[in-house]
Amino acid sequence: MSKCFSSPDQGAHRSRVFTSESVTEGHPDKVADAIADAVLDAYLRVDPEARVACEVLCKGGMVVLGGEVDAVDAEGSVDHVAVVREAVRRIGYEGVGEAFRADQIMVVDAIGKQSTALASSLTRTGDLAAGDQGLVFGYATDETPELMPLPILAAHRITAGLAQARKSGAHPWLGPDGKSQVSVRYEGDRPVGIATVVVSAQHRAGMAVEEVQRLLREELVPAALGELYSAEIEVIANPAGEFVLGGPEADCGVTGRKIIVDTYGGMARHGGGAFSGKDATKVDRSAAYFARFVARAIVLRGLAARAELQICYAIGQAQPVALHVDTFGTGDAAAAEEFARTFDYRPAAIIERLGLRRPVYSETTHYGHFGKPHLPWEA
């Protein structure tokens, strides 16, 4: 009987295409993430020890805030409405006639105080413990200088390029909403070129669809991809045609719905926990950052060309209950895991090593939480 899968030797040399997507900061889910991280940063400026779990829903002309906060002088220390308006203004939703407009948004504030039982359970062992069970993954690959998979890196370049072109005034017809999708050809584990780009960009009314498509294909995508661009790439621009109505005015946005966009574009596994709106005592954020930090160290040390690290926690315990390293046959898995076990994975140690009490989270919200050299877990 013939087998429907490849042997390891065959798989090492097989051709494949892998695709990842990215969204702009004006995408409704990313608007929600941005507001959540802005609320978190606002509390950390008041109290570096603040514990924040902020969830956001945005639709039409309304933003709903939910979650819990435990901070010094939490009552009244942060003006939630002002934080929401400024976050939306930074994204670019401030034009006359927009239903979702920074100065006119109705904010429903349902943020409450974190229960004392939950707060005390985090420290009852004498060390900062995990506030919940959970598992996280970190990943690194030497296929790009940023140690990130090429598909998600290229997709982020395009969406970030759209935002830069809009904010610089070079292309004022662009709106805040948009998305990209990049398909990369691989021979074995190595990328050999970008095959297809799909890009959709919000634009102002009155712009001819054909002109928008031409500008995307001939100017904006080549500029965003830079040295990654080639004339052989198929660029599919605004395939649905007109894209005038976008953002929360068109679709509902909710925090935590872009977890694959936020991480490795599907190239690595995901523990399921979202990042935005959560302070560093939540290990599904801080430990995911540290897992990336250690995976990078494994690749930089030459122990593997690709490395994926899994860390698992139990509620009320500081030390992880399990740790696993996969090098996908690209290195010494045993040596990589032995090296990984030299790090301290206690939440308090992660927070201290990466400086996670600082209000740095609004810098992470858009275009991926990894691969940005200025972030401490990328150092």
C-alpha positions as CSV (number, residue, x, y, z in Angstrom):
1,M,0.0,0.0,0.0
2,S,1.4,3.4,-0.9
3,K,1.9,6.0,1.8
4,C,0.4,9.5,1.5
5,F,3.2,11.2,3.4
6,S,6.9,11.9,2.7
7,S,9.8,10.2,4.4
8,P,12.1,12.6,6.4
9,D,14.7,12.6,3.6
10,Q,12.1,13.4,1.0
11,G,10.5,16.1,3.2
12,A,13.8,17.8,3.7
13,H,13.9,18.7,0.0
14,R,10.3,19.1,-0.9
15,S,8.9,22.2,-2.4
16,R,6.0,24.0,-0.7
17,V,4.3,27.4,-0.4
18,F,3.5,28.9,3.0
19,T,1.3,31.9,3.6
20,S,0.9,34.4,6.4
21,E,-1.2,37.5,6.8
22,S,-1.0,40.9,8.5
23,V,-3.5,43.7,9.2
24,T,-3.0,47.4,9.5
25,E,-3.5,49.3,12.8
26,G,-6.9,50.5,11.5
27,H,-8.3,47.0,11.3
28,P,-11.1,46.8,13.8
29,D,-9.5,44.0,15.9
30,K,-6.2,45.9,16.0
31,V,-8.1,49.1,17.0
32,A,-9.4,47.1,20.0
33,D,-5.9,45.7,20.8
34,A,-4.4,49.2,20.6
35,I,-6.9,50.6,23.0
36,A,-6.3,47.7,25.4
37,D,-2.5,48.2,25.4
38,A,-3.0,52.0,25.7
39,V,-5.0,51.4,28.9
40,L,-2.4,49.1,30.2
41,D,0.5,51.6,29.6
42,A,-1.5,54.4,31.2
43,Y,-1.8,52.4,34.4
44,L,1.9,51.3,34.4
45,R,2.8,55.0,34.2
46,V,0.8,55.6,37.4
47,D,1.9,52.3,39.1
48,P,4.6,50.0,37.7
49,E,3.2,47.2,39.8
50,A,-0.3,47.6,38.3
51,R,-2.2,44.5,37.3
52,V,-4.4,45.0,34.3
53,A,-6.6,42.8,32.2
54,C,-8.4,45.0,29.7
55,E,-10.7,43.7,27.0
56,V,-12.2,46.0,24.3
57,L,-15.0,45.8,21.8
58,C,-15.5,48.5,19.2
59,K,-18.3,49.0,16.7
60,G,-19.9,51.9,14.9
61,G,-19.3,54.9,17.1
62,M,-18.9,53.0,20.3
63,V,-16.1,51.5,22.4
64,V,-16.8,49.1,25.2
65,L,-14.1,48.6,27.9
66,G,-14.2,45.6,30.2
67,G,-11.8,43.8,32.5
68,E,-10.2,44.3,35.9
69,V,-7.5,46.6,37.3
70,D,-5.5,46.4,40.6
71,A,-3.4,49.5,40.9
72,V,-2.4,52.3,43.4
73,D,-5.2,54.8,43.4
74,A,-6.9,52.8,40.6
75,E,-10.1,54.8,41.1
76,G,-9.7,57.9,39.0
77,S,-6.0,57.6,38.4
78,V,-6.5,57.0,34.6
79,D,-9.0,58.8,32.5
80,H,-10.3,55.9,30.4
81,V,-12.2,58.0,27.9
82,A,-9.2,60.2,27.2
83,V,-7.0,57.2,26.7
84,V,-9.4,55.7,24.2
85,R,-9.7,58.9,22.2
86,E,-6.0,59.4,22.0
87,A,-5.4,55.8,20.9
88,V,-8.0,56.1,18.2
89,R,-6.6,59.5,17.1
90,R,-3.0,58.0,16.8
91,I,-4.4,55.3,14.4
92,G,-6.0,57.9,12.2
93,Y,-9.8,57.8,12.8
94,E,-10.4,61.5,13.2
95,G,-12.0,62.6,9.9
96,V,-15.2,64.6,9.6
97,G,-18.1,62.4,8.7
98,E,-16.7,59.1,10.2
99,A,-19.0,57.3,12.6
100,F,-15.9,56.0,14.4
101,R,-14.2,59.2,15.1
102,A,-11.8,60.0,18.0
103,D,-13.6,63.0,19.3
104,Q,-17.1,61.6,19.1
105,I,-16.7,58.0,20.3
106,M,-19.1,56.9,23.0
107,V,-17.1,54.9,25.6
108,V,-18.9,52.4,27.8
109,D,-16.6,51.8,30.8
110,A,-17.1,48.4,32.5
111,I,-13.6,48.1,33.9
112,G,-13.7,47.0,37.6
113,K,-11.3,46.3,40.4
114,Q,-9.4,43.0,40.4
115,S,-10.6,40.7,43.2
116,T,-8.3,40.5,46.2
117,A,-8.5,36.7,46.2
118,L,-7.0,36.6,42.7
119,A,-4.3,39.2,43.6
120,S,-3.3,37.3,46.8
121,S,-3.2,33.9,45.0
122,L,-0.4,35.3,42.8
123,T,1.9,35.6,45.7
124,R,0.8,33.1,48.3
125,T,3.9,30.9,47.7
126,G,6.3,33.8,48.6
127,D,7.2,34.2,44.9
128,L,5.2,35.7,42.0
129,A,3.3,32.7,40.7
130,A,1.5,32.0,37.5
131,G,-2.0,33.5,37.8
132,D,-3.5,30.7,35.7
133,Q,-2.5,27.5,34.0
134,G,-1.2,28.0,30.5
135,L,1.2,27.1,27.8
136,V,3.2,29.3,25.4
137,F,5.5,28.9,22.4
138,G,8.5,30.8,21.3
139,Y,10.0,30.4,17.8
140,A,13.1,31.6,15.9
141,T,14.5,30.8,12.5
142,D,17.7,31.9,10.7
143,E,15.8,32.4,7.4
144,T,15.8,36.2,7.9
145,P,18.1,38.6,9.8
146,E,15.3,39.3,12.2
147,L,15.1,35.5,13.0
148,M,11.5,35.6,11.9
149,P,9.6,33.5,9.3
150,L,9.7,35.3,5.9
151,P,6.0,35.2,5.2
152,I,4.9,37.0,8.3
153,L,7.8,39.4,8.1
154,A,6.9,40.4,4.5
155,A,3.2,40.7,5.3
156,H,4.0,43.1,8.2
157,R,6.3,45.1,5.9
158,I,3.4,45.7,3.5
159,T,0.8,46.7,6.1
160,A,3.3,48.9,7.9
161,G,4.2,50.4,4.6
162,L,0.6,51.3,3.9
163,A,0.4,53.1,7.3
164,Q,3.6,55.0,6.6
165,A,2.4,56.1,3.2
166,R,-0.8,57.3,4.7
167,K,0.6,59.1,7.7
168,S,3.5,60.8,5.7
169,G,1.0,62.4,3.4
170,A,2.5,60.8,0.4
171,H,-0.8,59.0,-0.4
172,P,-3.5,60.8,1.6
173,W,-6.2,58.7,-0.3
174,L,-5.3,55.7,1.9
175,G,-7.6,54.9,4.9
176,P,-6.5,53.3,8.2
177,D,-7.9,49.8,7.5
178,G,-6.2,47.2,5.4
179,K,-4.6,43.8,5.3
180,S,-2.0,41.8,3.4
181,Q,-1.3,38.2,2.7
182,V,2.1,36.8,1.5
183,S,2.8,33.4,0.0
184,V,6.4,32.3,0.0
185,R,8.0,29.4,-1.9
186,Y,10.2,27.1,0.1
187,E,12.6,24.4,-1.0
188,G,12.9,22.3,2.1
189,D,13.2,24.7,5.0
190,R,14.7,27.5,3.0
191,P,12.6,30.3,1.4
192,V,13.5,30.9,-2.3
193,G,11.1,33.7,-3.2
194,I,7.7,35.4,-2.7
195,A,5.1,33.9,-5.0
196,T,2.0,35.9,-4.4
197,V,0.9,39.0,-2.5
198,V,-2.7,39.8,-1.7
199,V,-3.3,43.4,-0.4
200,S,-6.5,45.3,0.4
201,A,-6.3,48.9,1.3
202,Q,-9.1,51.2,2.5
203,H,-9.3,54.3,0.3
204,R,-11.3,57.5,0.2
205,A,-14.5,57.8,-1.8
206,G,-14.1,59.0,-5.3
207,M,-10.9,57.1,-6.0
208,A,-11.2,54.8,-9.0
209,V,-10.7,51.2,-8.0
210,E,-8.4,50.7,-11.0
211,E,-6.1,53.5,-9.9
212,V,-6.0,52.2,-6.3
213,Q,-5.1,48.8,-7.7
214,R,-2.4,50.2,-9.9
215,L,-0.8,52.3,-7.1
216,L,-0.8,49.2,-4.8
217,R,0.8,46.9,-7.5
218,E,3.3,49.3,-9.0
219,E,4.2,51.6,-6.1
220,L,3.2,50.7,-2.6
221,V,3.9,46.9,-2.5
222,P,7.3,47.2,-4.2
223,A,8.3,50.1,-1.9
224,A,7.2,48.2,1.2
225,L,9.0,44.9,0.2
226,G,12.2,46.6,-0.8
227,E,14.9,44.0,-1.5
228,L,12.3,41.2,-1.1
229,Y,10.4,42.5,-4.2
230,S,10.8,41.0,-7.7
231,A,8.8,41.5,-10.9
232,E,7.8,37.8,-10.8
233,I,5.6,38.3,-7.7
234,E,1.9,38.2,-8.5
235,V,0.3,41.1,-6.7
236,I,-3.5,40.9,-6.2
237,A,-4.7,44.3,-5.2
238,N,-8.1,45.1,-3.7
239,P,-9.6,42.0,-5.2
240,A,-13.1,42.8,-3.8
241,G,-13.1,46.2,-5.6
242,E,-14.1,49.3,-3.7
243,F,-13.0,49.5,-0.1
244,V,-14.3,52.8,1.3
245,L,-16.1,51.8,4.5
246,G,-13.7,50.2,6.9
247,G,-12.6,49.9,10.5
248,P,-15.1,49.6,13.4
249,E,-17.6,51.4,11.3
250,A,-17.8,48.4,9.0
251,D,-17.0,45.5,11.3
252,C,-16.9,44.8,15.0
253,G,-13.4,44.7,16.6
254,V,-12.5,42.7,19.6
255,T,-9.2,42.2,21.5
256,G,-7.3,39.0,21.0
257,R,-8.6,37.9,17.6
258,K,-5.3,38.4,15.7
259,I,-3.1,36.0,17.8
260,I,-1.5,34.5,14.7
261,V,-0.8,37.9,13.1
262,D,0.7,38.9,16.4
263,T,3.2,36.0,16.5
264,Y,4.7,33.8,13.8
265,G,2.0,33.8,11.0
266,G,1.2,30.2,11.6
267,M,4.7,28.9,11.1
268,A,5.0,27.9,14.8
269,R,2.4,26.6,17.2
270,H,0.4,28.9,19.5
271,G,-0.7,28.3,23.1
272,G,-4.0,30.2,22.5
273,G,-3.5,33.1,24.8
274,A,-3.8,36.7,23.5
275,F,-1.4,39.5,24.5
276,S,-2.9,42.9,24.3
277,G,-4.4,44.5,27.5
278,K,-2.5,42.1,29.8
279,D,0.2,43.1,32.2
280,A,3.4,41.0,32.6
281,T,2.1,38.9,35.5
282,K,0.0,37.1,32.9
283,V,2.3,34.4,31.6
284,D,0.5,34.0,28.4
285,R,2.1,37.3,27.5
286,S,5.3,37.6,29.4
287,A,6.3,34.0,29.1
288,A,5.6,34.0,25.3
289,Y,7.9,37.0,25.0
290,F,10.6,35.1,27.0
291,A,10.1,31.9,25.0
292,R,10.9,34.0,21.9
293,F,13.9,35.4,23.7
294,V,15.3,31.9,24.5
295,A,14.4,30.5,21.0
296,R,16.4,33.4,19.5
297,A,19.3,32.6,21.8
298,I,19.3,28.9,20.7
299,V,19.5,30.0,17.0
300,L,22.1,32.7,17.7
301,R,24.2,30.2,19.6
302,G,24.3,28.0,16.5
303,L,22.5,25.1,18.2
304,A,19.8,25.0,15.5
305,A,18.6,26.8,12.4
306,R,15.0,26.7,13.7
307,A,13.9,26.4,17.3
308,E,10.5,26.2,18.9
309,L,10.3,26.4,22.7
310,Q,7.2,25.3,24.7
311,I,6.7,26.4,28.4
312,C,3.8,25.2,30.5
313,Y,2.6,26.7,33.9
314,A,0.2,25.7,36.7
315,I,-1.8,28.3,38.6
316,G,-0.2,29.3,41.9
317,Q,3.2,27.9,41.0
318,A,6.2,30.0,40.0
319,Q,8.3,27.3,38.2
320,P,7.0,25.9,34.9
321,V,5.7,22.4,35.1
322,A,7.1,21.5,31.6
323,L,9.6,22.7,29.1
324,H,10.2,21.3,25.6
325,V,12.5,22.3,22.7
326,D,12.0,21.2,19.1
327,T,14.7,22.0,16.5
328,F,12.9,20.3,13.6
329,G,16.0,18.3,12.7
330,T,18.1,21.4,12.1
331,G,20.4,21.1,15.1
332,D,21.2,19.3,18.3
333,A,17.8,19.1,20.1
334,A,19.3,17.7,23.3
335,A,21.9,20.4,23.5
336,A,19.3,23.0,22.7
337,E,17.0,21.8,25.5
338,E,19.9,21.6,27.9
339,F,20.8,25.2,27.1
340,A,17.2,26.3,27.4
341,R,17.0,24.9,30.9
342,T,19.7,27.2,32.1
343,F,17.3,30.2,32.0
344,D,15.0,31.2,34.8
345,Y,11.3,31.0,33.8
346,R,9.7,32.2,37.0
347,P,7.3,35.1,36.2
348,A,9.2,37.5,38.5
349,A,12.5,36.6,36.9
350,I,11.1,37.1,33.4
351,I,9.6,40.5,34.4
352,E,12.9,41.6,35.9
353,R,15.1,40.4,33.0
354,L,13.0,41.9,30.2
355,G,12.0,45.1,32.1
356,L,8.3,44.4,31.7
357,R,7.0,46.8,34.4
358,R,7.6,49.7,31.9
359,P,4.8,51.1,29.7
360,V,6.2,49.6,26.5
361,Y,3.1,47.7,25.3
362,S,1.7,50.2,22.8
363,E,4.9,49.6,20.9
364,T,4.0,46.0,20.4
365,T,0.4,46.1,19.3
366,H,0.8,46.6,15.6
367,Y,2.8,44.6,12.9
368,G,3.8,41.8,15.3
369,H,5.1,41.4,18.8
370,F,8.3,39.8,17.5
371,G,11.1,40.8,15.1
372,K,11.3,44.4,16.2
373,P,14.9,45.0,17.3
374,H,14.1,47.7,19.9
375,L,12.0,45.4,22.0
376,P,13.8,43.8,25.0
377,W,13.0,40.2,24.1
378,E,14.6,40.8,20.7
379,A,17.9,41.9,22.2
